[in-house]
Amino acid sequence: MYMEATLDPPTPSTLSEPTTPTSHEDLESLKKAQTAIQALSPILSHSLPPSLSSARNPAFSLLHHPDVASQITTLLHHPDSGAGDNPLCRWLYDTFQSSDPGLQLVVLRFLPTLAGIYLSRVALRKPLAGFEAVILALYAHETASRGGQAATVNIPDLSHSSIYHETTKSTSKNASTELNLAVISPSLEPHGTVRSTRRARIIGVALELYFSKISQMPVSSKIEFCEFCVVWAGQDGDVYRDDDDVEIKREKEEERESGGGRIPLPWELLQPVLRILGHCLMGPCINKEEDKRVKDVACGACRSLYARAMHDRRPNPPNQATLTMPSTPAANAQIPGDPTRDQGWLGHRPERFLILASA
């Protein structure tokens, strides 16, 4: 069994606060949000403003409150933040398990920071049961909503005429001209623990859930995600530019790799990362200034991921002889199966890396 899905980013939603709740469901949601805010207050270093609980939609106000987001992000960066008895992780877990859509968005808003810190600390052998509990809750939610089925898309065969065109000859259907079923997310199995062999898949599914709600995420959450992409890549995006000195390039690359945070990027993790970056680059934004901020940091993330891909493909950066070698037909010839030779099209526009990587 498969579940049809779409690769198109979700349409943006306005950031206007919903109206005053009137139905029984709205009142229940209001009560859950107020309870969550009361539970969060003693965890943070600064008291929460009373306006949060008294707002018409407390969950919406909590999602878009910059001071609260800053305090939670700071606590997540604390050295002991991922422990099993961490109160903030417990709050994030309980809040998501409340099954209230507004509160679940609040938890998803911090997924980039939580996943970023978690993946960067895995190699340090620190206790991260608190982070893993939250990630597993997101994974279980997505597994239940999809019924464990794979997400697929139908890729039409261009040899078939569309319904909007008349054709004089009837094309015989056979196995080679049928619709191609592409799996964009394999089937899901329930997991009670995060094993090293399934870690990338579990976090990738959590990021797929984040992507499905990305149009409702604050700009700061998207920026945090892009910044962690740079950390995960472990590469300086300027390594493959032609306008820097080769020695400077090597120094930048060594500094980036020695700084920590570089993680393996298998396809099951990289694919949802690229979808989120695609939305950050090409998705519409209401505020032009915020739109520019998101696009700038997303472009930097793409540049770092592109440099990482080139580094994995060819570990040694270009040397001075390669950069200064006179152009000859033999030197310019494309080597079959070696995409690193074509630096001109991708090197200066790393966002195009998204198109190739998603193909």
Secondary structure, DSSP 8 states (H G I E B T S, - for coil): -EEE---S--------------SHHHHHHHHHHHHHHHHHTTTSSS---HHHHHSSSHHHHHHT-HHHHHHHHHHHTSTTTTSTT-HHHHHHHHHHTT--HHHHHHHHHTHHHHHHHHHHHGGGT---HHHHHHHHHHHHHHHHHHTT-EEEEEE--TTS--TTS--SS-----TTTS-EEEEEE------SS--TTTHHHHHHHHHHHHHHTGGGS-HHHHHHHHHHHHHHHTS-TTTT-TTS-HHHHHHHHHHHHHTS------HHHHHHHHHHHHHHHHS--SSHHHHHHHHHHHHHHHHHHHHHHHHHHSSS---HHHHHS---HHHHS--TT-GGG-HHHHHS-GGGHHHHHH-
